[in-house]
Amino acid sequence: MQAFNVDQVRADFPILAERVHGKPLVYLDSANTSQKPEAVLKAMDDYYRHANANIHRATHLLSERATALYEGSRAKAAAFLNAPDLRTIVLTKGTTDGINLVAQSYGRSTLKPGDEILLTWLEHHANIVPWQLVAEQTGAVIKVVPINEAGELDLDQYAALLSSRTKIVAIGHVSNALGTINPVKVMIAQAHATDAVVLIDGAQATPHLVVDVQALDCDFYVLSSHKMYGPTGTGVLYGRAALLEAMPPYQGGGDMIASVTFEKTLYNQVPYKFEAGTPNMAGVVGLGAAIDYLAGIDRDAALAHEDAVLDYATAQVRQIPGARIVGEAKHKTGVLSFVLDGVHPHDAGTIMDQQGVAVRTGQHCAQPVMDRFGIPATIRASLGIYNTREDIDALVRGLHKVRELFV
Ligand code: 7TS
């Protein structure tokens, strides 16, 4: 493993050399989707050049290669999350897919009218809407843990909302809109004390934090490859083996069956029971390469670097007249959300783009968070391992330009 060197890391990401509108690209939208290192691009290209065939089926060499690569990525994902065994790793399309799987398979088969699903005000829509769908289908009721002015969960309210009626608790590990890191380990233990099953939405956590599902003791953990330097269209659902074994299939089709007759179909063992149809094999190979890439860097040092850039960004943006930071939790990572008095975030985004600075503006698929703070949208700068203080200086120059034009 190499010491963390941001210049070296930047050189691994070819797109960072791109120019946009004639300016060097300053990419501050990694919470939306991260950029991909050469190693990921190469692994996917190599897959199509040397191994492409359908997995688990044919007896020819290419199919064996494809299957070995696909299953190899499952093993890498298990190691990445410190999952106890390969049966607990379901390869999905991403976080949204993983949450819908759990809601429709586990939730729909176990929830009864009046049962409660506990969410938080910080959730991304992907960790709200699937639960609303299953609540409508089963008569379960959704409860929501409030947040304070800093954008932190109210843990007293969390404890008060947990009861014997609570069957599922679904919590984001890190908020995509504010960057708040939630104390999920203690929250999981509290939920287990009332026998609730806990799903952690790790979409914004795995790009930054080292995650150990056994240490967390969660029941389900979901992530998206594309936010952690892998390709789009792939992700991971970790599930406790006993739960996955007992859950009905989510989708039916090829590869998830043991035998099919018109009278009765027997399902394949986990995790294959949940992987119907031809999966995104090249994407899964890319996910494996992204995990290898992260394994090759000192992640503690990478996080320290990202946090130092976030602290710098916070201090710099605070000095801009009329700027107000939204979300000032004690424990944060990766995200700086703010508003500028007198400027609509979308206008700011457009002016920033013309200067080569890519930020996201809007409600970030977390409308309840915006509603909580009484604002329609924020400007969000989100960080990856490749961002630098120079990127933040460009952000700040861009924001001064925005103020010149609008204020
Ligand atoms: N959960 C969280 C916490 C997220 O941040 C996102 C995507 C999702 C779930 C959904 O992930 P997907 O890969 O299935 O789409 N978040 C964002 C964002 O912050 N900006 O764009 C997408």
Boltz pocket constraint, residues with backbone or C-beta under 6 A from the ligand:
constraints:
  - pocket:
      binder: B
      contacts: [[A, 31], [A, 32], [A, 33], [A, 93], [A, 94], [A, 95], [A, 96], [A, 97], [A, 124], [A, 126], [A, 127], [A, 172], [A, 174], [A, 175], [A, 176], [A, 177], [A, 201], [A, 202], [A, 203], [A, 204], [A, 224], [A, 360], [A, 364], [A, 365]]
      max_distance: 6.0
